[in-house]
């Protein structure tokens, strides 16, 4: 098993100079990660302006923490702490019910702050999420529902929201046996239901077959391959495999999942831009567009999988290099000296083709900022 410098390290740094862009960066800052974090904080000096307790805030701040780990900038950690402290009282209680997976993702920040500060409030708050996971509803084969109001529905987005948190919690607090089993079972169940023959996974699955997005009557899956849902699943496999024991019985299965996705990513990468389309397999569909957050996630997985030896071959290395270059072409510095990242999809439910293609193409959406930071910390540093 690879060594872990800390529980939350991005693991080995994975600098991989071969994958750095050879063109397209222009007059880039010396450190794109710092520039993105500094620009976001300059725009939102009060962390409360990021919004309420949620996964996109948790994603961006997790990316900010990864930058902090490298550069040791106290103001970054202080910014994270100020945001979290809006939701954790003096006794470590959070006024939340955690009735959807999205609400669990920012729990990673509680673990980080307990590790960094030693304040027991954060462990107490993290324990609320851990306790909720025990009672959280599941499909008959053990997959955690996307939300309690989404009966027996599994969405590709959901694994990133709960499983890395649970695994880190288990490792930090002596709860490994439960965490290893629960996390790997969820990844196995989700992937088995969502897997498609083309190297991708469908956005959603409904065991009941009665979801409003009209599941396939035979497979229970949704109709389309939405880019970021696949990206969430890809990143989750990297996060989990880097913490899972080398001899875990489901490790080989999870690596096979990564190989499945790598084939799909190589197959559907846009040759013109190096990025991936919002609806991944429909590049020629009018109104389709290459989406930056998912492209960051795919590039991250390809690079990590190459570094760890889960995949191999010049084709994958080239796909990762071109993916990185393609993402960087969506990053720029404005006349105000602040960075901008463009073409980031807003939050998205399971839907039909017109719904996906009509999603807003945002600039500096936290989905994209966070995904970019997680990717860039691996590829550029």
N, C-alpha and C positions, 0 to 999 in steps of 0.2 A: 504494500500500500504506500502511496506517496506520503511524504512527511507533511505535517501541518504546522506552520509557524505559529498561527493562532487559529482559534475556532472560526474566525470570520475572514481570514486572509483570502485573497483571490487566488491563492495557491500557486506557488512557484514564480509568480510574476508573469511568466509566459510571454517574455518579450518578443522572441521570434523575429529578429530583424528582417528575415527574408520576406515577411509578410507586410512590412511597412510600405506605404505607397511610394511609387516612384514619380508620380505626376498628380496634378490636380489640387495640391495643397496650397499653391499660390503663396501669398505673404501671410503664412499661417503663424499663429502664436507659437512660442517655443513649447508650450504645454497646453494642448487643447482641453484637457480635462480641467485644469485649473481655470482656464478662461471660461468654460461653461459654468462651473460652480460659482466663480466670482461674479459672472454676469447675472446669474439667477439671483444671487443674494443681493446684488446691487439693485435689481428690479423689485425684489421682495425682501427688504431688510428686516421686516417683522416676519418670523417664520409662520405666524398664524395666517398670513396672507396666502400661504400655500394651499390652505383649505383644511377641512376637517380630517378626522382619522380615516385614512383610506389607503388603498394599495398604490395609487400613483404617487402619493406623497412618500409612502414607504419605499417605493422603488427609487425615486430621485435621491432620497436621503441615504439609502443604502449605497448608491453610487457615490454620493458625497463622502460617505465614510471610507469607501475604498480609496478615494483620492487622499483623504486624511491619513490613512495608514501609510501611504507612500511619502507624503510631503510633510507630515507632522505639523499641520496647521491648526492650532488650538481653536481658532474662530469657527472652523468647520464643525468640530465636535460640539462647540457651544451652541451653534445654530441648530443642530440636531436635537440637543437636549432641550432647548427652549421650545421647539415644536412639540416634542413628546410631553413635556411638563404641562402642556395645556390640557392633557387628557388623563393624567395620573395624579390622584390626590395625595395628601400627606401620609395616608395609610397604604398607599400602593393600590388603591381601588380604581377601576375604570368603569364608568357608567355605560356599559355596552353589553349587548346580549350575544354577539358573535354568531349570528344566525345566517351568515353567508361566508364563503371562503375568502372573499375579497377583504373582509374586515380583519382577517388574521395576518395578512402579509406584513403589516407594519410592526407586528410583534417582534420581528428580527431586531428592530431598533431597541426594544426593551432589553434584549439579551446583550446587545452591544453596550448599552449604557450601564447595565449591571457589571459587566466585565470591566468597563473603563473607569467607573466611579466607585464601585463597591456599595452603592446605595441599595439597600434591600427592597426599597419600594418597587424597583424595576423588576426584580425577580418575582415579587408578589403579583405584579400586574401580568407578567408573562404567564404565571401560573393560572390565571383566569382563562387564558386562551387554551392552555394545555388541558385544563379540566373540561372545557367545552368540547374539545376534540374527542374526548372519551364518550361523551353523550351525543355527539353530532350524528344526524341520520345518514345512513349509507344504503347503497343498493344491496341486493341479496348477495352479491359477490364481493362486497366490501368497499366499493368506491364511494367516497364522500360526495354527497349531492353538492351541486354548485351553490345552492341556497336552499333554505328550508322551504321556501315558496316555490322551488323548482323541483318538485317531487321526482326522484329517480333520474334526474338529469345530470350528466357529466359533460362539462365543457373543457376543452383543451386549456383554456385560461387557468382553470382552477388549481392545477397541481402546483404551480409556482406560488400560489397564495398561501398554502398551508404546509406543504410537505418540507421545504427547506427549514422553515421555522421549527417544525416538530423535530426534525433531525438534529438541529443545533441545540434545541432545548434538551433533548435526550442525552446528547454527548456532554453538555455542560453540567447537568444535574443528576447524572447517574441513572437515567431512564432509557438507556440505550436499547435494551431488549425490545421494549414496546415500540420505540421510535424506528428501529431498523425494520421490524416486521410491518408496521403500519405504513410507513413511507413507501417501501418497495412494493407492498401489495397494491397500494393506490396507483403507483406508476404502472404496474403490470395490468391492472384492471382497466384503467383509462386507455392505455395504449392498445390493448386487445380490442376494445370496443370501437375505437376511433380510427384504427389503422386502415389505410387504403393501399391498393396494389401499386399505385403510381409513385410511392416513396414519400407520401404526405400523410396527414391525418385530417379527418373531418373536424369541423368546429365543435359539433355537439353530438351527444347520444342520449336517447331517452328510453329507458327500459320499459316504460309503460306504453310508449308509442302515441301518446296523446298531447304532446307539447304543441303550443301554438305555431311553432315553426315547421310543423308537418314532417315528422321523421319518416324515413323510408320504412314502409310497412314490413319489410323483411329484415333489414339490418338495424333499424332504430336510429340510424345516423342522419345528420343533417345533409344538405345537398351540396355544400360548397366548402372550399379550402381557404379559409380566411387567414391571412398571413400572420397576424400577431398571435392568434391562438396557438398556431404551430410553434411560433417563437417562444412563447411562455413554456411550452412543453420541452422544447430543445434546451433552454437555459436550465430548467429544473433538472434534467438528466445530468448536466454538467455539475451543478451544485451538489447533487446527491452523490454521484459517483466519486467526487473528490473527497467526500467524507465517509463513504461506506467502506467497511473492512474488505480487504482484498479477497477474503475467502467467503464472502456472503453468498448464499446459494442463488440469489436473484441477480447477482452482478453481471453475469454473462448475458442474461436476458436484457438488462438495461443497456449494455453496450450494443447488443443487436438492434435495439430501438434507435440508438444514435446512428448506427450504420444505415438503417432504413431511411432516416431523415436526411443523412448526408447525400444519399443517392438522389433523393427528391430535390434537395437544394441545388445540387449540381445540374440536375435535369432542367429545372425551371428558372435558373438565374438568367436575368435579362442580358443578352450579349451586348446590348448597346450601352447599358449603364452600370452593370455589375450588381444592381440591386434586385429586389424581388417585388412582384406586383401584389397589390392589395388583395385581389383574388388570384391566388398563386398560379393556377394552371390556365388562366384565360388572358394571356398577354395581349391578344389581338382584339379583345372585347372593347368596343367603344366606351370610353369613360373610365377604363381601368388605369391605374397609376401606380408607380413604384413607391413603396411606403418605407419610411426611414427607420422607424422603431423596429419593425420586423427584420429589416435588412441588417440592422445592428445585431439583433439576436442570432440570426442565422450565421453571420460572420463570426460571432463569438463562439458558437458551438463548433463550427468547422475548425477554427483555430485551436480551441481547447482539445478537440478530438484528435487532431494531428499531433499536438504536443504530447498527449498521453499515449499515443499509439493505438487508439481505438479505431482509427481509420488511417489509411496511408495512400500515397499516390500523388503525383504531380498535379493531376486534375483537381484534387481537393485543395492543394496548396494554392493553385492559381485561382480557384473560386474564392478562397478566403481573401487573397490579396486584392482581387477585383472587387469583392464585396466591401472591403475596407475603403478602397479608393472611391467607390460609389457613394458610400455614406459620407465621406469627407467632402464630396462635392455638394452636399446638402448643408454643410456647415460654413458659415461665413462670419465676418466681423462687420457690423454696421457702422454708419457714420458717427454713431454715439460711442463707438469703441467697445460695444457689447456684442457678444456672439449671438447668432441666430441659427437654429436648426429647423429646417422646413419640411413640409410634406409628411406630417405625423398624423395618423388617424386618431380621431377622437375615440372615446370609449364606445365599445360596440357589442351588441347582443348577437345571438344567433338569428340569422335572417335570410332573405332571399337575395338573389343577385343584385337587383336594383338597390336594395338596402345597403349592401356592402359598398357598391360603387358610389353611392351618394353620401358616404360618410365625409364629414368635414376634413379638409386638409389643413391642419393647424401648424402654426409656427411656435416653437418653444413649449409645446405641450409636454407635461411632465412624463408621459409615457416615453416620448422620444429622448428627452434629456437623460432620464435614468438609464434607459437601454444603451444610449451612446456612452455614458460614463462607464458602465460595466464592461462594454466592449473595449473602449479605448484604454482602460487600465490594463487590460490583458495584452493588447497588440502593440501599444506604443511605449510601454514602460516596463 
